[in-house]
Amino acid sequence: MPPLSHQRGQAPLPDLFFLGLANGKLILVDCVVPETDEPHFSKFIDLNMLVMTGGKERTAKEFEQLLGSAHFRLTRIIPTDLPFSIVEAQPV
């Protein structure tokens, strides 16, 4: 997601609910930072975003909290061969 703080990051998501997503899915393509100590390129992207823009990448748990605060339920995260994953959510 763009370099938004957690609070600012909540604002755009509820608007999507009123734009016709009430019965659909929200698909995000973003880095999902592993919560383990294993090396992962998303951790470099996270550090770069923090230093350059004040933003951050999120873990699966953080995506779940962010989406939940916007009345969405995280349904799955699909890893890819790239540093990015596909994050799928549905409105609740």
C-alpha positions in Angstrom: 0.0 0.0 0.0 1.2 3.6 -0.4 3.3 5.0 2.4 0.4 5.8 4.8 0.4 5.7 8.5 -1.9 3.1 10.0 -4.5 5.9 10.8 -4.3 7.5 7.4 -4.3 4.1 5.8 -7.8 3.4 7.2 -9.5 6.3 5.3 -9.5 5.0 1.7 -10.8 1.5 2.5 -14.3 2.3 3.9 -15.0 4.4 0.8 -14.5 1.3 -1.4 -17.4 -0.3 0.5 -19.8 2.4 -0.9 -18.4 2.1 -4.4 -20.0 -1.3 -5.0 -17.8 -3.6 -3.1 -20.6 -4.6 -0.7 -20.9 -8.0 -2.5 -17.4 -8.2 -4.1 -13.8 -8.7 -3.2 -11.0 -6.2 -2.5 -7.7 -7.3 -4.1 -4.5 -5.7 -3.0 -1.0 -6.4 -4.5 1.5 -5.5 -1.9 4.5 -6.8 0.1 3.5 -8.9 3.1 6.4 -8.9 5.5 7.0 -12.3 7.2 6.8 -12.2 11.0 9.8 -14.5 11.3 13.5 -13.7 11.3 13.9 -15.3 7.8 15.5 -13.1 5.1 12.9 -11.7 2.7 13.2 -8.9 0.2 10.0 -7.2 1.6 12.0 -6.4 4.7 14.4 -4.3 2.6 11.4 -2.6 0.9 10.0 -1.9 4.4 13.2 -0.3 5.6 13.5 1.7 2.4 9.9 3.0 2.7 10.5 3.9 6.4 13.7 5.9 5.6 12.5 7.5 2.4 8.8 8.2 3.0 8.0 7.4 6.6 5.7 4.6 5.4 5.9 0.9 6.1 5.0 -2.5 4.7 2.7 -4.7 6.7 2.7 -8.2 8.1 -0.4 -10.4 7.6 -1.6 -9.6 11.1 -1.3 -5.9 10.4 -3.2 -6.3 7.1 -5.9 -8.1 9.1 -6.2 -5.3 11.6 -6.2 -2.6 9.0 -8.8 -4.3 6.8 -10.9 -5.1 9.9 -10.9 -1.5 11.0 -12.4 -0.7 7.5 -15.1 -3.4 7.8 -13.3 -5.9 5.6 -12.3 -9.5 6.5 -9.0 -10.8 5.2 -9.8 -14.0 3.3 -6.4 -15.0 2.1 -2.9 -14.0 1.1 -1.4 -15.6 -2.0 2.4 -15.5 -2.2 4.0 -15.0 -5.5 7.6 -15.5 -6.8 8.1 -11.8 -6.5 8.4 -9.8 -3.2 4.7 -9.0 -3.6 1.7 -11.0 -2.5 -2.0 -10.9 -3.5 -4.1 -9.9 -0.5 -7.8 -10.7 -0.8 -10.5 -9.3 1.5 -14.3 -9.2 1.6 -16.6 -6.7 3.2 -18.2 -7.8 6.5 
